[in-house]
């Protein structure tokens, strides 16, 4: 029986598309890029994205191309992509940031017109649907994560169109997997339990501050160190996973390790409980959408589709970085912040910059991703901190990069 076949079968039943199990969503995405893109291909993507995804694209021997995004949700804005840019890319990679869906039907239409693959990063969107169809099933392939909604700290899926392709990718996956290690499996199984205990015992603040002081966090800021000279050397070896391992393993060291029955059994239990998790998220998102900080896209989504189960609800606030630090005092650690955008982070040596960067810069600097499972605590904390909402104002064409998209009242304050 193929590795993780029972988990893959459960996911196949859930979304109605052939799935294979992987140790992580980042490995699933790498498999898709290697399967459908030739080395040197240009991949259009959102710059408001995890830096790990940039390194996955580079490790596959591809050229990331940053797209204009919507200031409402941080996803690709198809209308703002110049026609010349559309004609220059060889694939499109969605983000579905925080579970908010990309304009996937429009993107699929453009990809079909151009004859290029559409890859869906659905790591944040296991509970997201567009007109009743699961995100991750629109494109050529979709990558999912169990480390997000079900807090598994391991496990992912790649959804593909047919059994033959799935079997081909299973063989490629098996060639890339590292051997199972019992010690690592025990750590992977215990970590979600340890995190739950820290929250239950109200130890989030002291544990987080201690980790910061002791240098135990792999990211000092929102991005990992780029290490440009070493990254350039790795680029001469791409496509190559080992050459990029020090970047790809950040926050998930077992990202391509073959997990044993202990971890897979735990993931099966968590996947079986997913519907209950999604129901709680829908309730939390509804509560957060009613606040003054909610993104306009969040309000539109709720009005159009009713309660939605997001990984995080995008709130838009002034002085976001100050709030992030102060929320730790309330026992709330805000993660999944992708600032600065990838083109500002990596530079032209490693990615093509967005032709219209203002919205991405603004969104990345103002979004506060709120965990719907802690909605009541977040709302109370933001009220106590006097958090103010923020809204995007398109800048003049000659706007300074540090004030692009910031409204006049924010600049004055």
C-alpha positions in Angstrom: 0.0 0.0 0.0 1.4 3.5 -0.9 2.8 5.6 1.9 -0.1 7.5 3.7 -2.7 5.8 1.5 -5.5 5.9 4.2 -5.0 9.6 4.8 -4.9 10.3 1.1 -8.2 8.3 0.6 -9.9 10.3 3.4 -8.8 13.5 1.7 -9.9 12.3 -1.7 -13.4 11.6 -0.3 -13.5 15.0 1.2 -12.7 17.1 -1.8 -13.6 14.7 -4.7 -10.2 14.7 -6.3 -7.3 12.2 -6.4 -4.9 13.0 -3.5 -1.5 11.7 -2.4 -0.1 12.2 1.1 3.1 14.1 1.7 5.0 15.0 5.0 4.2 18.7 4.3 2.5 21.1 1.9 5.8 22.5 0.8 6.9 19.1 -0.5 3.5 18.7 -2.2 4.0 22.0 -4.0 7.6 21.0 -5.0 6.3 17.8 -6.6 3.7 19.7 -8.6 6.3 22.3 -9.8 8.8 19.6 -10.8 6.1 17.5 -12.6 4.6 20.3 -14.8 7.4 23.0 -15.1 10.6 22.8 -17.0 13.7 24.3 -15.3 13.9 28.0 -15.8 10.1 28.4 -16.2 8.6 31.7 -14.8 5.9 31.3 -12.1 3.5 34.2 -11.4 2.7 34.4 -7.6 1.7 36.8 -4.9 4.5 38.6 -3.1 2.4 38.5 0.2 3.3 34.9 0.8 5.5 32.7 3.1 9.2 33.0 2.2 9.4 29.2 2.3 7.2 29.2 -0.8 9.7 31.4 -2.6 12.4 28.9 -1.8 10.3 26.0 -3.0 9.9 27.7 -6.3 13.7 28.4 -6.5 14.5 24.8 -5.4 12.5 23.5 -8.3 14.8 25.5 -10.6 12.1 28.1 -11.5 12.0 31.9 -11.6 9.4 33.5 -9.2 7.5 36.5 -10.8 5.7 38.7 -8.3 2.2 39.8 -9.3 0.1 42.9 -8.3 -2.3 42.0 -5.5 -5.6 43.2 -4.1 -5.2 45.5 -1.1 -8.4 43.8 0.3 -7.0 40.3 0.7 -3.4 40.1 -0.5 -4.1 37.7 -3.3 -3.3 38.1 -7.0 -5.3 40.8 -8.8 -5.8 39.3 -12.3 -7.0 42.7 -13.7 -3.8 44.5 -12.6 -1.5 42.0 -14.3 -0.3 43.7 -17.5 -0.9 41.7 -20.7 2.8 41.6 -21.5 3.4 40.0 -18.1 0.7 37.4 -18.7 2.4 36.5 -21.9 5.8 36.1 -20.3 4.9 33.5 -17.5 4.8 29.8 -17.8 2.6 29.0 -14.7 0.5 30.6 -12.0 0.6 29.9 -8.3 -2.3 31.0 -6.1 -2.0 31.7 -2.3 -5.6 31.7 -1.0 -4.1 33.9 1.8 -5.5 33.0 5.3 -8.2 31.0 3.5 -9.6 33.9 1.5 -9.9 32.4 -2.0 -8.0 33.7 -5.0 -10.1 34.7 -8.0 -9.6 31.2 -9.2 -12.1 31.0 -12.0 -10.6 34.1 -13.7 -7.0 32.7 -13.1 -8.0 29.4 -14.5 -9.5 31.0 -17.6 -6.3 32.9 -18.3 -4.2 29.8 -17.8 -6.3 27.8 -20.1 -6.1 30.6 -22.7 -2.3 30.7 -22.4 -1.9 26.9 -22.2 -0.1 27.0 -18.8 -0.6 25.2 -15.5 -2.4 26.7 -12.6 -1.2 25.5 -9.1 -3.3 26.2 -6.0 -1.5 26.6 -2.7 -4.4 25.7 -0.5 -2.4 25.3 2.7 -4.6 28.0 4.4 -7.8 26.9 2.6 -8.7 23.4 3.5 -12.2 24.7 4.5 -12.7 27.2 1.6 -15.0 26.7 -1.3 -15.9 28.8 -4.3 -19.4 28.4 -5.5 -19.6 25.0 -3.8 -16.3 23.7 -5.2 -13.3 23.1 -2.9 -10.3 25.4 -3.4 -7.4 23.2 -4.5 -9.6 21.4 -7.1 -9.7 24.1 -9.8 -6.2 24.0 -11.2 -3.7 21.5 -12.5 -2.8 20.6 -8.9 -3.6 21.8 -5.3 -1.3 21.6 -2.2 -3.0 21.2 1.2 -1.6 21.3 4.8 -2.6 19.5 7.9 -0.3 21.7 9.9 -2.7 24.6 9.7 -6.4 23.9 10.4 -5.9 20.8 12.4 -2.6 21.8 14.0 -0.9 18.6 13.1 2.6 20.1 12.8 3.1 17.6 9.9 1.3 16.2 6.8 0.1 17.5 3.5 -1.7 16.5 0.4 -1.3 17.1 -3.3 -4.6 16.9 -5.2 -4.4 16.0 -8.9 -6.7 15.2 -11.8 -6.4 11.4 -12.2 -5.2 8.2 -10.8 -2.3 7.8 -13.3 -0.9 11.2 -12.4 -1.2 10.5 -8.7 0.7 7.2 -9.0 3.4 8.9 -11.0 3.8 11.6 -8.3 3.8 9.0 -5.6 6.9 7.5 -7.1 8.6 10.9 -7.3 7.6 11.6 -3.7 9.1 8.3 -2.5 12.4 9.1 -4.2 12.5 12.4 -2.2 11.5 11.2 1.2 14.0 10.9 4.0 13.9 7.8 6.3 11.6 7.8 9.3 13.1 8.6 12.7 11.3 7.6 15.9 12.7 10.4 17.9 11.5 13.0 15.4 8.1 11.3 15.2 7.7 11.5 19.0 8.6 15.2 18.9 6.2 15.8 16.1 3.4 14.0 17.9 4.0 15.8 21.2 4.5 19.4 19.9 0.7 20.1 19.3 -0.1 18.8 22.8 2.7 20.9 24.3 1.3 24.0 22.6 -2.2 23.3 23.8 -0.9 22.9 27.3 0.9 26.3 27.2 -2.3 28.0 26.1 -4.4 26.1 28.7 -2.0 27.0 31.5 -1.8 30.7 30.4 1.9 30.5 29.8 2.0 31.9 26.3 3.6 35.2 27.3 6.5 33.9 29.5 7.2 31.0 27.1 7.3 33.3 24.0 9.4 36.0 25.7 11.8 33.3 26.9 12.2 31.9 23.4 12.9 35.3 22.1 15.6 36.1 24.7 17.2 32.7 24.3 17.4 33.0 20.5 15.2 29.8 20.0 13.1 31.3 17.2 14.2 30.6 13.6 13.0 34.0 12.5 14.0 37.2 14.3 11.5 39.1 12.3 8.7 38.1 10.0 11.1 36.8 7.4 14.0 34.3 7.8 17.5 35.6 6.8 17.9 35.5 3.0 21.6 34.8 3.0 21.9 36.0 -0.5 25.5 34.9 -1.3 24.8 31.3 -0.2 21.4 31.4 -2.0 23.1 32.4 -5.2 25.4 29.4 -5.0 22.5 27.1 -4.4 20.8 28.5 -7.5 23.6 27.0 -9.6 22.6 23.6 -8.5 18.8 23.9 -8.9 16.6 22.0 -9.3 17.9 20.4 -6.1 16.2 20.0 -2.7 19.3 19.3 -0.5 20.9 22.6 -1.8 17.9 24.5 -0.3 17.2 22.5 2.8 18.4 25.1 5.3 15.6 27.5 3.9 13.0 24.8 3.3 13.2 23.3 6.8 12.5 26.5 8.7 9.6 26.1 11.2 9.2 22.4 10.0 12.4 20.4 10.2 10.6 17.1 9.2 9.2 18.6 6.0 10.3 15.7 3.8 10.7 13.0 6.4 8.7 9.8 6.1 6.5 9.8 9.2 5.7 6.6 10.9 2.4 5.2 12.2 2.5 7.3 15.4 2.3 10.6 13.5 0.0 9.3 10.7 -2.4 7.9 13.3 -2.5 11.2 15.1 -3.1 13.0 11.8 -6.0 10.6 11.0 -7.7 11.5 14.2 -7.2 15.2 13.6 -8.5 14.9 10.0 -11.6 13.1 11.3 -12.2 16.0 13.7 -11.8 18.6 10.9 -15.5 19.3 10.5 -15.9 20.3 14.1 -12.8 22.5 13.8 -14.3 24.2 10.7 -17.6 24.9 12.5 -15.8 26.7 15.3 -13.8 28.7 12.8 -17.0 29.8 11.0 -18.4 31.1 14.2 -15.1 32.9 15.0 -14.9 34.5 11.6 -18.4 35.7 11.8 -17.6 37.4 15.1 -14.4 39.0 13.7 -16.2 40.2 10.6 -18.5 42.3 12.7 -15.6 44.4 14.0 -14.4 47.7 12.7 -11.0 46.2 11.8 -12.3 43.5 9.4 -11.0 43.6 5.8 -13.7 44.7 3.3 -13.0 41.5 1.4 -13.9 39.6 4.6 -17.2 41.4 4.8 -18.0 40.8 1.2 -17.2 37.1 1.6 -19.6 36.8 4.5 -22.4 38.7 2.8 -22.0 36.6 -0.4 -21.4 33.1 0.9 -22.5 33.2 4.6 -20.2 32.0 7.4 -16.8 30.9 6.2 -14.1 28.7 7.8 -10.9 30.6 7.5 -7.5 29.7 8.8 -7.0 33.4 9.9 -9.4 36.3 9.5 -7.6 39.3 7.9 -8.0 42.4 10.1 -6.5 45.7 8.8 -5.1 48.0 11.5 -2.8 50.9 12.1 0.5 50.4 13.9 0.3 46.7 13.3 3.8 45.9 14.5 3.2 47.7 17.8 0.0 45.8 18.3 1.6 42.4 17.5 4.1 43.0 20.3 1.5 44.2 22.8 -0.8 41.3 22.1 1.8 39.0 23.5 1.0 40.6 26.9 -2.6 39.3 26.4 -1.3 35.8 25.7 -1.8 36.1 22.0 1.0 35.4 19.5 0.2 36.6 16.0 1.9 34.5 13.3 1.7 34.2 9.5 2.9 37.7 8.8 4.5 38.1 5.4 6.2 41.4 5.5 8.0 42.8 3.6 6.6 41.5 0.3 8.8 38.9 -1.4 10.2 41.2 -4.1 11.3 43.7 -1.5 12.7 40.8 0.7 14.5 38.9 -2.0 15.5 41.5 -4.6 15.8 41.3 -8.4 18.6 38.7 -8.2 16.1 36.1 -7.0 12.7 37.2 -8.3 11.0 39.5 -10.8 9.4 42.4 -8.9 5.7 43.3 -9.1 4.9 45.9 -11.7 2.6 47.5 -9.1 3.9 47.0 -5.6 1.9 49.5 -3.6 -1.0 47.3 -2.6 1.2 44.5 -1.5 3.4 46.7 0.6 0.4 48.3 2.3 -1.4 45.0 2.9 1.7 43.3 4.3 2.3 46.2 6.7 -1.3 46.5 8.0 -2.8 43.0 8.1 -3.3 41.4 11.4 -4.2 37.7 10.9 -6.6 36.8 13.7 -7.2 33.2 14.7 -10.9 32.6 14.6 -10.6 30.0 17.4 -9.6 32.9 19.7 -11.9 35.5 18.3 -13.4 36.7 21.6 -9.9 37.1 23.3 -8.5 38.9 20.2 -11.5 41.4 20.1 -11.2 42.1 23.8 -7.4 42.7 23.5 -7.7 45.0 20.5 -10.3 47.1 22.2 -8.1 47.4 25.3 -5.2 48.4 23.2 -7.3 51.0 21.3 -6.6 49.5 17.9 -7.6 51.7 15.0 -8.7 50.4 11.6 -6.8 51.2 8.4 -7.9 51.4 4.8 -5.9 51.5 1.6 -5.6 54.7 -0.4 -4.0 54.2 -3.8 -0.8 56.3 -3.9 0.4 58.8 -6.5 2.7 57.2 -9.1 5.7 58.9 -7.6 4.9 57.9 -4.0 7.8 57.1 -1.7 8.0 53.3 -1.1 7.8 53.7 2.7 4.4 55.5 2.4 2.9 53.8 -0.6 -0.8 53.1 0.1 -0.9 54.8 3.5 -3.8 57.1 3.9 -3.0 60.8 4.6 -4.3 60.7 8.2 -2.0 57.8 9.0 1.0 59.6 7.6 0.1 62.7 9.7 -0.2 60.6 12.8 
